[in-house]
């Protein structure tokens, strides 16, 4: 069977995910952010998470050389952040001002549903992406805000909880 990349992407897009902003700082201290839905929990003991970045991303080298990063799990009212940081060509200057530096040195976005500050524990190049595994150093949670979710190429909000 021949795999068509576009059709595979569409099939994978049927899996509903949360939306995150992965953040770090560049060597000169600039805040760097990108939208990602490749985030996943990995282990509770030790506390590990993972995500992946395209090797051809314009900010790949910055994340590749970073010792730390933060996972900002976006709330439904942070769609503008997700849209802006989904593409490096968007004007990000005003939104970059919304970030603070967290307890462990990574840029964090207040109002997020959760923020996990991590140190890089391992990196693996697999296919056209690099998987970054982070050890969670600290986290904050606000479960009172609704999550921003993504499926089939569009943002969604969760419906009522089912029993």
Buried (B, 14 or more C-beta within 10 A) or exposed (E): EEEEEEEEEEEEBEEEBBBBBBBBBBEEEEBBBBBBBBBEEBEEEEBBBBBBBBBEBEBBEBBBEBEBBBBBBBBBEBEEBBBBBBEEEEEBEEBBEBBEBBEBBBBBBEBBBBBBBBBBBEEEEEEEBBBBBBBBBBBBEEEEBEBBBBEEEEBBEEEEEEE
